[in-house]
Amino acid sequence: MIKHFLGFFLLSVVLFSCGDEATVKDGNEDETTEKEASLEDNFTISGTIDHAARENLYLEAMTQRGVVNIAKTELDEYGKFKLTGNIPGLGIYQLRLGDEGDELIVLTLLPEDNIKLQASKDDFMETPKLSGGTWTEVMTAYTPIFAKFHDEQDELQKLKGSISDEELMKRFIKIKQPVDKFSQETMSEDPSNPYNIILSSALTPQMGFDNWDPKNLDILRKVSTAFEKEYPGAKMAQAMSQQTAQVEMMYNQHLNNDASPGKMAPEISLPRPNGSILSLSSLRGNYVLLDFWASWCGPCRRENPNVIKLYNKYKDDGFTVFSVSLDENKEAWLGAIAADGLVWPNHVSDLSRWDSPVVQAYQIQGIPHTVLIDPQGKILNVGLRGAELEQKLKDIFKK
């Protein structure tokens, strides 16, 4: 469940460098490769998972190559297991039950951890009981709080379209308060606790800065300092510091240049493919979908058919798309425009990738990122995609 709520930086953290290899060790095999044998086991997770006899259990991590198995074992006929392997350092990992299931427990793990797990296949993600680590007590206390929030969030999503966006946000803030309170108190009291990697996601401005508590920045600073001292050289400690610096930069930009609903959209003037300059303000009088994307962004490319459909449906009613690419290779940019059939004429890019000034101006944390702008140049919505964008345009154009 926690995997659905990790902050904007955590999902992009790579736990292994390009040259590192994760050890895949099957606890039921007698043979290991020479490379595996050269790496000594430095963690143990053992325990019982009820109703999961003979299931496989994996410890996995995200790397630049995708999900990599760190260790694997088979539960015995009573659901007992012992999982061992080698990890490069403090990081976020996931325990996956079954060969094809999405039953995951997201956890932090340190070298030399000896963790005990008691769980059931029936509610593997919701009520795991862990012990033995410096972070397990915090995780055990946090899991039911987050589970309640997750369930309430699912129920709230069902109301989308039947209540106003303002009321939806108000209710979301209310149900998230216990998560925020737990994270703030725990991180303040024990700033070097490894589980703060996960708790920190609650304190990042995932919903923008309008309803964000500025004291979160002080807490993030405190945790970053503690991590640098407690885990010197660890990639996750470096990532925590980078996250805090990014939040601080974005918050300062928010104070000085707010690109949020109700505000005027910051001007963009960038080169078209032919080199001429196109300004966002030149499209005043239309509803404009400001679409930040790139040829290398898979989710962006998958969203393009929906944008094309909506453009073709409403282009004669005063709607257009202004596409800003975060590419750095012009051929790749133009090739993606052609391949995806992006037929609107408003395509711009300075080919500066994340160094483009538009990233700061619009506080872009990741792409795809959309901003819907009204005919007067005022921002209506941020982050609409898929069915949400389709419904919003349907409401605007009444068709």
C-alpha positions as CSV (number, residue, x, y, z in Angstrom):
1,M,0.0,0.0,0.0
2,I,2.8,2.4,0.9
3,K,4.1,2.0,-2.6
4,H,1.2,4.2,-3.9
5,F,2.2,7.1,-1.7
6,L,6.0,7.5,-1.9
7,G,7.1,11.0,-2.6
8,F,8.2,12.4,-5.9
9,F,11.9,11.7,-5.2
10,L,11.7,8.3,-3.7
11,L,10.4,6.5,-6.7
12,S,13.3,7.8,-8.8
13,V,16.1,6.8,-6.4
14,V,18.4,4.2,-7.7
15,L,19.8,2.0,-5.0
16,F,22.7,0.7,-7.0
17,S,25.3,2.4,-9.1
18,C,25.6,1.5,-12.8
19,G,28.5,-0.8,-12.0
20,D,26.9,-2.6,-9.0
21,E,25.1,-5.9,-9.3
22,A,22.5,-7.1,-6.9
23,T,22.9,-10.6,-5.6
24,V,20.1,-13.0,-6.4
25,K,20.2,-15.9,-4.0
26,D,17.7,-18.7,-3.8
27,G,17.6,-20.1,-0.2
28,N,16.7,-23.5,-1.6
29,E,19.6,-23.9,-4.0
30,D,23.0,-25.4,-3.0
31,E,24.9,-23.9,-5.9
32,T,25.8,-20.2,-6.2
33,T,27.8,-18.3,-8.8
34,E,31.3,-17.2,-8.2
35,K,30.1,-13.6,-7.9
36,E,27.4,-14.6,-5.4
37,A,29.9,-16.5,-3.3
38,S,32.2,-13.5,-3.1
39,L,29.5,-11.4,-1.4
40,E,28.8,-12.4,2.2
41,D,25.2,-12.3,3.4
42,N,24.6,-9.1,5.4
43,F,20.9,-9.3,6.3
44,T,18.4,-11.9,7.4
45,I,14.6,-11.8,7.2
46,S,12.8,-14.7,8.8
47,G,9.4,-15.6,10.1
48,T,6.1,-17.1,9.2
49,I,3.5,-16.1,6.6
50,D,0.2,-17.9,7.3
51,H,-1.7,-19.5,4.4
52,A,1.3,-19.3,2.1
53,A,2.8,-22.7,2.2
54,R,5.4,-23.3,-0.6
55,E,5.0,-19.8,-1.9
56,N,8.1,-18.0,-3.1
57,L,9.2,-14.8,-1.3
58,Y,11.4,-12.2,-2.9
59,L,13.4,-9.2,-1.7
60,E,13.6,-6.7,-4.6
61,A,15.0,-3.3,-5.3
62,M,14.6,-0.7,-8.0
63,T,17.8,-0.1,-10.1
64,Q,18.6,1.6,-13.3
65,R,17.8,-1.7,-15.0
66,G,14.4,-1.9,-13.3
67,V,13.3,-4.3,-10.5
68,V,16.2,-6.6,-9.4
69,N,15.9,-9.6,-7.2
70,I,18.1,-9.3,-4.2
71,A,17.2,-12.6,-2.6
72,K,14.6,-15.4,-2.9
73,T,13.4,-18.3,-0.8
74,E,10.5,-20.8,-0.7
75,L,8.3,-21.0,2.4
76,D,8.0,-24.4,3.9
77,E,4.8,-26.4,4.4
78,Y,4.0,-24.3,7.5
79,G,4.8,-20.9,5.9
80,K,8.1,-20.6,7.7
81,F,11.0,-19.0,5.9
82,K,14.5,-17.6,6.2
83,L,15.6,-15.1,3.6
84,T,19.3,-14.0,3.4
85,G,21.4,-12.0,0.9
86,N,23.6,-9.0,0.4
87,I,22.5,-5.4,0.1
88,P,24.8,-2.5,-0.8
89,G,23.5,-0.2,2.0
90,L,20.6,1.6,3.5
91,G,17.7,1.7,1.0
92,I,14.0,1.1,0.2
93,Y,13.3,-2.4,-0.7
94,Q,10.1,-4.5,-1.2
95,L,9.1,-8.0,-0.1
96,R,7.0,-9.7,-2.8
97,L,5.0,-12.7,-2.0
98,G,4.3,-15.1,-5.0
99,D,5.7,-15.3,-8.4
100,E,3.2,-13.1,-10.2
101,G,1.3,-11.3,-7.4
102,D,1.5,-7.7,-6.5
103,E,1.4,-8.4,-2.7
104,L,4.2,-6.1,-1.6
105,I,5.6,-4.8,1.7
106,V,7.7,-1.7,1.2
107,L,10.4,-1.4,3.9
108,T,13.7,0.1,4.7
109,L,16.7,-2.2,5.2
110,L,20.2,-1.9,6.5
111,P,23.2,-4.2,6.3
112,E,23.3,-6.4,9.4
113,D,19.6,-6.2,9.9
114,N,18.1,-9.4,11.4
115,I,14.3,-8.9,10.9
116,K,11.5,-11.1,12.1
117,L,8.2,-11.0,10.1
118,Q,4.8,-12.4,11.1
119,A,2.1,-12.0,8.4
120,S,-0.7,-13.7,6.6
121,K,-1.2,-14.1,2.9
122,D,-4.7,-12.8,3.3
123,D,-3.6,-9.4,4.4
124,F,0.1,-9.4,3.6
125,M,0.4,-5.7,2.9
126,E,-2.1,-4.4,5.6
127,T,-1.0,-5.9,8.9
128,P,2.5,-7.3,8.8
129,K,4.3,-7.4,12.2
130,L,8.0,-6.8,12.1
131,S,10.6,-6.7,14.8
132,G,14.4,-6.8,15.2
133,G,15.4,-3.6,13.4
134,T,15.9,0.0,14.5
135,W,13.0,1.0,12.2
136,T,10.6,-1.9,12.6
137,E,8.7,-0.5,15.6
138,V,8.0,2.7,13.6
139,M,6.8,0.8,10.6
140,T,4.5,-1.4,12.7
141,A,3.0,1.7,14.3
142,Y,2.7,3.5,10.9
143,T,1.2,0.7,8.8
144,P,-2.4,0.8,10.3
145,I,-2.4,4.6,10.2
146,F,-1.5,4.6,6.5
147,A,-3.9,1.7,5.8
148,K,-6.8,3.7,7.2
149,F,-5.8,6.7,5.1
150,H,-5.5,4.5,2.0
151,D,-9.0,3.1,2.4
152,E,-10.5,6.5,3.1
153,Q,-8.7,7.9,0.0
154,D,-10.2,5.1,-2.1
155,E,-13.7,6.1,-0.9
156,L,-13.0,9.7,-1.5
157,Q,-12.0,9.0,-5.1
158,K,-15.5,7.6,-5.7
159,L,-16.9,11.1,-5.0
160,K,-14.9,12.7,-7.7
161,G,-17.3,14.5,-10.1
162,S,-20.1,14.5,-7.5
163,I,-18.5,17.2,-5.3
164,S,-16.4,20.2,-6.2
165,D,-12.6,20.0,-6.5
166,E,-12.3,22.4,-3.5
167,E,-14.4,20.1,-1.3
168,L,-12.5,17.1,-2.5
169,M,-9.2,18.7,-1.5
170,K,-10.6,19.8,1.8
171,R,-11.6,16.2,2.6
172,F,-8.3,14.8,1.4
173,I,-6.4,17.2,3.7
174,K,-8.5,16.1,6.6
175,I,-8.1,12.3,6.1
176,K,-4.3,12.7,5.6
177,Q,-3.8,14.6,8.8
178,P,-3.1,11.5,10.9
179,V,-0.4,10.4,8.4
180,D,1.2,13.9,8.5
181,K,1.0,14.1,12.3
182,F,2.7,10.7,12.8
183,S,5.4,11.5,10.2
184,Q,6.1,15.0,11.7
185,E,6.3,13.7,15.3
186,T,8.4,10.6,14.5
187,M,10.9,12.4,12.2
188,S,11.3,15.2,14.8
189,E,11.9,12.8,17.7
190,D,14.1,10.3,15.9
191,P,15.6,12.1,12.9
192,S,18.1,9.3,12.0
193,N,15.6,6.5,12.0
194,P,15.9,4.6,8.6
195,Y,12.2,4.5,8.2
196,N,12.2,8.3,7.8
197,I,13.0,7.6,4.1
198,I,9.4,6.5,3.7
199,L,7.8,8.9,6.2
200,S,9.4,11.8,4.4
201,S,7.1,11.3,1.5
202,A,4.2,12.6,3.6
203,L,6.0,15.9,4.2
204,T,6.9,16.6,0.6
205,P,4.5,19.0,-1.3
206,Q,2.9,16.3,-3.4
207,M,-0.4,18.4,-3.7
208,G,1.4,21.7,-4.2
209,F,2.2,24.4,-1.6
210,D,-1.2,26.0,-1.0
211,N,-2.0,23.6,1.8
212,W,1.5,22.6,2.7
213,D,2.9,23.1,6.2
214,P,6.2,25.1,6.0
215,K,7.4,23.5,9.2
216,N,7.8,20.3,7.1
217,L,10.9,21.9,5.6
218,D,12.5,22.3,9.0
219,I,11.8,18.7,9.7
220,L,13.3,17.6,6.4
221,R,16.4,19.6,7.1
222,K,16.8,18.0,10.5
223,V,16.4,14.5,9.0
224,S,18.9,15.2,6.2
225,T,21.5,16.5,8.6
226,A,21.0,13.4,10.9
227,F,21.2,11.0,7.9
228,E,24.5,12.6,6.7
229,K,26.0,12.1,10.2
230,E,24.6,8.6,10.8
231,Y,25.0,7.2,7.3
232,P,28.0,9.0,5.8
233,G,28.5,8.2,2.1
234,A,25.2,6.3,1.8
235,K,23.3,7.0,-1.4
236,M,20.0,7.3,0.5
237,A,21.6,9.9,2.8
238,Q,22.7,11.9,-0.3
239,A,19.2,11.5,-1.8
240,M,17.6,12.8,1.4
241,S,19.8,15.9,1.2
242,Q,19.0,16.3,-2.5
243,Q,15.2,16.0,-1.8
244,T,15.4,18.6,1.0
245,A,17.3,21.0,-1.3
246,Q,14.8,20.5,-4.0
247,V,11.8,21.1,-1.7
248,E,13.4,24.3,-0.4
249,M,14.1,25.5,-3.9
250,M,10.6,24.8,-5.0
251,Y,9.1,26.5,-1.9
252,N,11.1,29.6,-2.5
253,Q,10.0,29.6,-6.1
254,H,6.4,29.2,-5.0
255,L,6.7,32.2,-2.8
256,N,8.1,34.3,-5.6
257,N,6.4,32.8,-8.7
258,D,3.3,30.7,-7.9
259,A,2.2,28.6,-10.8
260,S,-0.9,27.2,-9.1
261,P,-4.7,27.3,-9.9
262,G,-6.1,30.8,-9.8
263,K,-2.8,32.4,-10.7
264,M,-1.7,33.7,-14.1
265,A,0.3,31.2,-16.1
266,P,4.0,32.2,-16.3
267,E,5.0,33.2,-19.8
268,I,6.8,30.7,-22.0
269,S,8.7,31.8,-25.1
270,L,10.7,29.0,-26.7
271,P,11.8,27.9,-30.1
272,R,9.6,25.9,-32.4
273,P,11.1,23.1,-34.5
274,N,11.8,25.7,-37.3
275,G,13.6,28.0,-34.9
276,S,11.0,30.7,-34.6
277,I,9.9,31.7,-31.2
278,L,6.4,30.8,-30.0
279,S,4.9,32.4,-26.8
280,L,2.2,30.9,-24.7
281,S,0.5,34.2,-24.4
282,S,-0.1,34.2,-28.2
283,L,-2.8,31.6,-27.6
284,R,-4.9,33.8,-25.4
285,G,-8.6,33.5,-26.2
286,N,-8.4,29.7,-26.2
287,Y,-8.4,27.1,-23.5
288,V,-4.9,25.8,-23.5
289,L,-3.5,22.5,-22.3
290,L,0.1,23.2,-21.4
291,D,1.7,19.7,-21.8
292,F,5.2,19.1,-20.5
293,W,6.6,15.9,-22.0
294,A,9.6,14.3,-23.7
295,S,10.4,11.6,-26.3
296,W,12.1,9.5,-23.6
297,C,9.2,9.6,-21.2
298,G,7.2,6.4,-21.5
299,P,4.1,7.6,-19.5
300,C,4.0,10.8,-21.7
301,R,4.0,8.7,-24.9
302,R,1.3,6.5,-23.5
303,E,-0.9,9.5,-22.6
304,N,-0.5,11.1,-26.1
305,P,-3.4,9.2,-27.7
306,N,-5.8,10.6,-25.1
307,V,-4.5,14.2,-25.7
308,I,-4.9,13.7,-29.5
309,K,-8.4,12.5,-29.0
310,L,-9.4,15.5,-26.9
311,Y,-7.6,17.9,-29.2
312,N,-9.5,16.6,-32.2
313,K,-12.8,16.7,-30.3
314,Y,-12.5,20.3,-29.1
315,K,-10.1,22.1,-31.4
316,D,-13.0,23.8,-33.2
317,D,-14.5,25.0,-29.9
318,G,-11.6,27.1,-28.7
319,F,-9.2,24.4,-27.3
320,T,-5.6,23.8,-28.2
321,V,-2.4,22.2,-26.9
322,F,0.9,23.8,-26.2
323,S,3.5,21.1,-26.0
324,V,6.8,21.8,-24.2
325,S,9.4,19.1,-24.7
326,L,12.1,18.4,-22.1
327,D,14.2,16.6,-24.7
328,E,17.8,17.4,-25.4
329,N,18.0,15.7,-28.8
330,K,16.2,17.5,-31.6
331,E,15.9,14.5,-33.8
332,A,14.4,12.4,-31.0
333,W,11.9,15.2,-30.2
334,L,10.7,15.6,-33.8
335,G,10.7,11.9,-34.4
336,A,8.3,11.4,-31.4
337,I,6.0,14.2,-32.7
338,A,5.7,12.4,-36.0
339,A,5.5,8.9,-34.6
340,D,2.8,9.8,-32.1
341,G,0.8,12.0,-34.5
342,L,0.8,15.1,-32.4
343,V,-1.0,17.2,-35.0
344,W,-1.4,20.6,-33.2
345,P,1.1,23.3,-34.3
346,N,2.2,24.4,-30.9
347,H,5.5,22.5,-30.2
348,V,8.4,24.2,-28.5
349,S,11.7,23.2,-26.7
350,D,15.0,24.7,-25.8
351,L,16.5,21.2,-25.7
352,S,17.8,21.8,-22.2
353,R,16.0,18.8,-20.5
354,W,15.6,19.6,-16.8
355,D,17.8,22.7,-17.0
356,S,15.1,24.5,-18.9
357,P,13.8,27.5,-17.0
358,V,10.2,26.3,-17.5
359,V,10.9,23.5,-15.0
360,Q,11.4,26.0,-12.2
361,A,8.7,28.4,-13.4
362,Y,6.1,25.7,-13.3
363,Q,7.6,23.8,-10.3
364,I,7.7,20.6,-12.4
365,Q,8.6,17.5,-10.3
366,G,8.1,15.0,-13.0
367,I,6.5,14.4,-16.4
368,P,4.0,14.1,-17.9
369,H,2.9,17.3,-16.3
370,T,-0.1,19.3,-17.5
371,V,-1.5,22.8,-16.8
372,L,-5.0,23.7,-18.1
373,I,-5.2,27.5,-18.8
374,D,-8.4,29.5,-19.4
375,P,-8.8,32.0,-22.3
376,Q,-7.6,34.9,-20.1
377,G,-4.3,33.1,-19.3
378,K,-5.3,32.0,-15.8
379,I,-4.4,28.5,-14.5
380,L,-7.5,26.3,-14.0
381,N,-6.0,23.0,-13.0
382,V,-2.6,21.3,-12.7
383,G,-1.9,17.7,-13.3
384,L,-5.1,16.6,-15.1
385,R,-4.6,13.5,-17.3
386,G,-6.7,10.7,-18.7
387,A,-10.3,10.5,-17.6
388,E,-9.9,13.5,-15.3
389,L,-8.8,15.8,-18.2
390,E,-11.6,14.4,-20.4
391,Q,-14.2,15.1,-17.8
392,K,-12.9,18.6,-17.2
393,L,-13.1,19.5,-20.9
394,K,-16.5,17.9,-21.1
395,D,-17.7,20.2,-18.3
396,I,-16.2,23.3,-20.0
397,F,-17.5,22.7,-23.5
398,K,-20.7,20.9,-22.5
399,K,-20.2,18.2,-25.1
